[in-house]
Amino acid sequence: MKTNYQLAIGALLLSTACSTPQSTTTTEAPAATPAATSVGATTPEQAAVLATRYFRSLPDSAVYLLPTMQVLDAGPRWQVLVKRTDRVGQMPDGSAIEVDKQSGSISTVPVK
């Protein structure tokens, strides 16, 4: 059973996916430092939008299953989990990032 929170994130991702074409090729790799925005991510929906933009900007963006995205409250940050197609049947089978609630900066998190 999906909660209203999961349905809201699903609807947000669906609307983002329909309005923004996903490119599987990029001309340059994203910066090695965490991405920062001028606005923080005070809601899970804002964190999901920032995470979606981040995962789509990666050179291997096609391996991330964005509809499986989960946003978890981790104190001063949002932790965003997403499954990967290249890890099916293996553990861990996903990737994680953290989105700072105040600055919106994104940092990678090791998955165990």
C-alpha positions in Angstrom: 0.0 0.0 0.0 1.4 3.3 -1.0 1.2 6.3 1.3 0.1 9.8 0.3 3.7 10.8 0.5 4.9 8.1 -1.9 2.0 8.9 -4.3 2.9 12.6 -4.2 6.6 11.8 -5.0 5.4 9.5 -7.8 3.2 12.2 -9.3 6.0 14.8 -9.0 8.4 12.5 -10.8 5.9 11.6 -13.5 5.2 15.3 -14.2 8.9 16.0 -14.3 9.5 13.0 -16.6 6.8 14.1 -18.9 7.9 17.7 -19.1 11.7 17.3 -19.3 13.2 14.9 -21.9 15.7 12.5 -20.4 19.0 12.4 -22.2 21.2 9.3 -21.9 24.2 11.0 -23.3 26.1 14.0 -22.0 28.9 16.0 -23.4 30.7 16.5 -20.0 30.7 14.9 -16.6 29.1 16.7 -13.7 31.5 18.5 -11.3 33.2 16.4 -8.7 32.1 18.7 -5.9 28.5 18.5 -4.6 26.0 20.5 -6.7 24.6 23.5 -4.9 21.4 25.5 -5.5 20.4 28.9 -4.3 17.3 27.5 -2.7 17.2 24.8 -0.1 15.0 21.7 -0.1 12.6 22.2 2.7 10.1 19.6 1.5 10.5 16.0 0.3 9.1 17.0 -3.0 11.8 19.7 -3.5 14.5 17.2 -2.6 13.0 14.7 -5.1 13.2 17.4 -7.9 16.8 18.2 -7.0 17.7 14.5 -6.9 16.0 13.8 -10.2 18.0 16.6 -11.8 21.2 15.3 -10.3 20.7 11.7 -11.4 19.8 12.8 -14.9 22.9 14.9 -15.2 25.2 11.8 -14.6 26.9 10.2 -17.7 25.3 6.9 -16.8 21.8 8.3 -16.0 20.0 5.5 -17.8 20.9 3.0 -15.1 18.9 4.9 -12.4 15.3 3.8 -12.0 13.8 7.1 -10.9 10.3 5.8 -10.3 11.8 3.8 -7.4 13.1 6.9 -5.7 12.5 7.2 -1.9 13.1 10.4 0.1 13.8 9.9 3.8 14.1 12.6 6.4 17.7 12.4 7.9 17.8 15.4 10.3 19.3 18.4 8.5 19.4 16.5 5.2 17.1 14.4 3.0 18.5 11.0 2.0 17.4 9.9 -1.4 17.6 6.3 -2.4 17.1 5.0 -6.0 17.5 1.5 -7.5 20.0 0.8 -10.4 19.3 -1.5 -13.4 23.0 -2.6 -13.5 22.8 -4.0 -9.9 19.6 -6.2 -10.2 20.1 -9.3 -8.2 23.1 -7.9 -6.4 23.3 -6.2 -3.0 23.4 -3.3 -2.7 21.2 -2.7 -5.7 20.8 1.1 -5.4 22.5 4.4 -5.0 22.0 7.1 -2.4 22.6 10.8 -2.2 21.9 13.4 0.5 20.3 16.8 -0.2 21.0 19.5 2.4 17.7 21.0 3.6 19.1 24.6 3.9 21.4 24.9 0.9 20.1 22.2 -1.5 23.6 20.9 -2.0 23.9 17.3 -3.0 26.5 14.8 -1.7 27.0 11.2 -2.5 26.5 8.5 0.2 28.1 5.1 0.2 25.6 2.3 0.1 26.3 -0.8 2.2 
